[in-house]
Amino acid sequence: MEWLIVLVGYLAGSLPTGVIVGRLAGRDPRRGGSGNIGASNVTRTLGKQWGAVTLLVDLAKGFGPTWWALRAGGVDVGAATAVASVVGHCFPAWLRFRGGKGVATAFGTMAAFAWPVAVVTAVAWVGLFAMTRVPAVGSLAAAALFVALPHFEARPLAFHLYTLAVALVIVVRHRQNLRELRTRRRSRRHSRS
């Protein structure tokens, strides 16, 4: 039963929201912007309304399975299901394992586990995006906060392993963004010198 719950988490997470929304809107977000199927690129390529739909569904893909798993199997199953949901979003089998970057789905899983952490992290994401206009900056900060904030209270080991795993997946999925950020810093340094 427990493995079935985790599998449902992966399958729910792997639902390609951006691709489905793109078909409804008549344009594939993978053919524009960053080529990503997440809410940021859907907003960039299809508009704010479609981006909002994508964001809400991606949040639900993380929240629903994790909430169910926590109640059906406890923290250990909830943690495994949460990670599976994020992995499913990032590496969906039916898109040749080329999915989104996992941030919205990770927020959904955290909302099911510890909604105050999700809220504080979301505020930080919005603030950093407002200052930098670069979604990746907020996303990488969110990954760090997912790990750091829960350490202020006693939590089971499975929960901390979940936060580490999700943060690692987010960082891995943002490798290209990290390279771009480094390139921008270098070009700024050269322009000032």
C-alpha positions as semicolon CSV with decimal commas, in nm:
position;residue;x (nm);y (nm);z (nm)
1;M;0,000;0,000;0,000
2;E;0,278;0,244;0,092
3;W;0,462;0,200;-0,238
4;L;0,132;0,260;-0,420
5;I;0,089;0,595;-0,242
6;V;0,442;0,697;-0,341
7;L;0,375;0,589;-0,701
8;V;0,059;0,801;-0,707
9;G;0,274;1,091;-0,589
10;Y;0,511;1,044;-0,882
11;L;0,227;1,009;-1,134
12;A;0,048;1,318;-1,002
13;G;0,370;1,516;-1,006
14;S;0,448;1,408;-1,361
15;L;0,123;1,549;-1,499
16;P;0,264;1,795;-1,759
17;T;0,052;2,095;-1,666
18;G;0,241;2,340;-1,888
19;V;0,202;2,118;-2,195
20;I;-0,171;2,066;-2,131
21;V;-0,223;2,439;-2,076
22;G;-0,025;2,506;-2,392
23;R;-0,258;2,285;-2,593
24;L;-0,560;2,466;-2,451
25;A;-0,401;2,801;-2,533
26;G;-0,289;2,690;-2,879
27;R;0,083;2,733;-2,817
28;D;0,347;2,501;-2,674
29;P;0,550;2,682;-2,402
30;R;0,843;2,455;-2,483
31;R;0,884;2,643;-2,811
32;G;0,933;2,983;-2,647
33;G;1,117;3,156;-2,366
34;S;1,332;2,914;-2,168
35;G;1,154;2,613;-2,318
36;N;1,046;2,505;-1,970
37;I;0,694;2,382;-1,886
38;G;0,676;2,553;-1,546
39;A;0,459;2,848;-1,445
40;S;0,729;3,110;-1,503
41;N;0,781;3,018;-1,867
42;V;0,409;2,962;-1,928
43;T;0,350;3,315;-1,800
44;R;0,628;3,445;-2,025
45;T;0,502;3,267;-2,337
46;L;0,125;3,238;-2,290
47;G;0,034;3,517;-2,047
48;K;-0,045;3,566;-1,680
49;Q;-0,380;3,385;-1,679
50;W;-0,234;3,063;-1,820
51;G;0,066;3,102;-1,591
52;A;-0,165;3,129;-1,289
53;V;-0,351;2,812;-1,392
54;T;-0,022;2,628;-1,431
55;L;0,100;2,751;-1,092
56;L;-0,216;2,643;-0,911
57;V;-0,220;2,296;-1,068
58;D;0,152;2,247;-1,004
59;L;0,099;2,344;-0,639
60;A;-0,191;2,099;-0,614
61;K;0,023;1,820;-0,767
62;G;0,251;1,849;-0,465
63;F;-0,003;1,929;-0,197
64;G;-0,269;1,666;-0,272
65;P;-0,056;1,350;-0,276
66;T;0,155;1,465;0,020
67;W;-0,150;1,555;0,231
68;W;-0,305;1,217;0,154
69;A;0,018;1,028;0,221
70;L;0,072;1,197;0,558
71;R;-0,272;1,090;0,673
72;A;-0,263;0,742;0,519
73;G;0,094;0,643;0,603
74;G;0,252;0,896;0,838
75;V;0,562;1,113;0,805
76;D;0,785;0,855;0,637
77;V;0,536;0,783;0,358
78;G;0,450;1,152;0,333
79;A;0,817;1,242;0,289
80;A;0,871;0,977;0,022
81;T;0,555;1,081;-0,161
82;A;0,651;1,448;-0,148
83;V;0,990;1,376;-0,303
84;A;0,825;1,152;-0,563
85;S;0,586;1,433;-0,659
86;V;0,870;1,680;-0,715
87;V;1,078;1,421;-0,902
88;G;0,774;1,341;-1,117
89;H;0,731;1,706;-1,209
90;C;1,098;1,743;-1,297
91;F;1,141;1,406;-1,469
92;P;0,805;1,290;-1,614
93;A;0,830;0,955;-1,793
94;W;0,598;1,061;-2,077
95;L;0,802;1,370;-2,163
96;R;1,127;1,171;-2,186
97;F;1,210;1,285;-1,832
98;R;1,224;1,652;-1,940
99;G;0,989;1,838;-1,710
100;G;0,979;2,154;-1,504
101;K;1,208;2,275;-1,229
102;G;0,999;2,158;-0,937
103;V;0,958;2,480;-0,741
104;A;0,579;2,515;-0,741
105;T;0,528;2,144;-0,675
106;A;0,782;2,164;-0,391
107;F;0,587;2,455;-0,242
108;G;0,276;2,237;-0,256
109;T;0,445;1,953;-0,069
110;M;0,576;2,193;0,194
111;A;0,230;2,344;0,239
112;A;0,100;1,996;0,325
113;F;0,386;1,935;0,570
114;A;0,445;2,275;0,729
115;W;0,241;2,562;0,582
116;P;0,423;2,837;0,781
117;V;0,751;2,735;0,615
118;A;0,579;2,741;0,277
119;V;0,435;3,088;0,341
120;V;0,764;3,241;0,463
121;T;0,951;3,087;0,170
122;A;0,690;3,211;-0,077
123;V;0,720;3,565;0,060
124;A;1,098;3,542;0,023
125;W;1,060;3,418;-0,335
126;V;0,827;3,705;-0,426
127;G;1,055;3,961;-0,260
128;L;1,367;3,837;-0,437
129;F;1,188;3,821;-0,771
130;A;1,062;4,177;-0,723
131;M;1,418;4,294;-0,659
132;T;1,600;4,094;-0,926
133;R;1,329;4,007;-1,185
134;V;1,502;3,667;-1,208
135;P;1,281;3,373;-1,097
136;A;1,582;3,146;-1,047
137;V;1,717;3,367;-0,768
138;G;1,398;3,323;-0,568
139;S;1,384;2,952;-0,649
140;L;1,738;2,884;-0,527
141;A;1,673;3,086;-0,212
142;A;1,355;2,883;-0,159
143;A;1,556;2,561;-0,183
144;A;1,788;2,687;0,090
145;L;1,500;2,801;0,311
146;F;1,322;2,465;0,274
147;V;1,623;2,309;0,445
148;A;1,709;2,586;0,693
149;L;1,374;2,699;0,837
150;P;1,251;2,360;0,969
151;H;1,564;2,331;1,185
152;F;1,414;2,589;1,422
153;E;1,174;2,325;1,552
154;A;1,192;1,954;1,626
155;R;1,103;1,749;1,320
156;P;1,137;1,378;1,233
157;L;1,444;1,270;1,039
158;A;1,229;1,175;0,739
159;F;1,109;1,534;0,712
160;H;1,464;1,672;0,707
161;L;1,569;1,414;0,448
162;Y;1,272;1,522;0,236
163;T;1,374;1,890;0,253
164;L;1,733;1,803;0,157
165;A;1,620;1,585;-0,134
166;V;1,379;1,846;-0,269
167;A;1,637;2,124;-0,235
168;L;1,892;1,912;-0,420
169;V;1,647;1,842;-0,705
170;I;1,568;2,214;-0,737
171;V;1,937;2,310;-0,745
172;V;2,014;2,040;-1,004
173;R;1,726;2,160;-1,223
174;H;1,859;2,517;-1,201
175;R;2,214;2,434;-1,314
176;Q;2,175;2,632;-1,638
177;N;2,035;2,928;-1,446
178;L;2,336;2,920;-1,213
179;R;2,569;2,931;-1,512
180;E;2,378;3,226;-1,656
181;L;2,389;3,412;-1,324
182;R;2,767;3,361;-1,304
183;T;2,807;3,488;-1,660
184;R;2,604;3,800;-1,577
185;R;2,820;3,872;-1,272
186;R;3,137;3,835;-1,475
187;S;3,010;4,066;-1,748
188;R;2,912;4,327;-1,487
189;R;3,258;4,309;-1,332
190;H;3,422;4,353;-1,672
191;S;3,196;4,647;-1,759
192;R;3,285;4,823;-1,432
193;S;3,660;4,769;-1,472
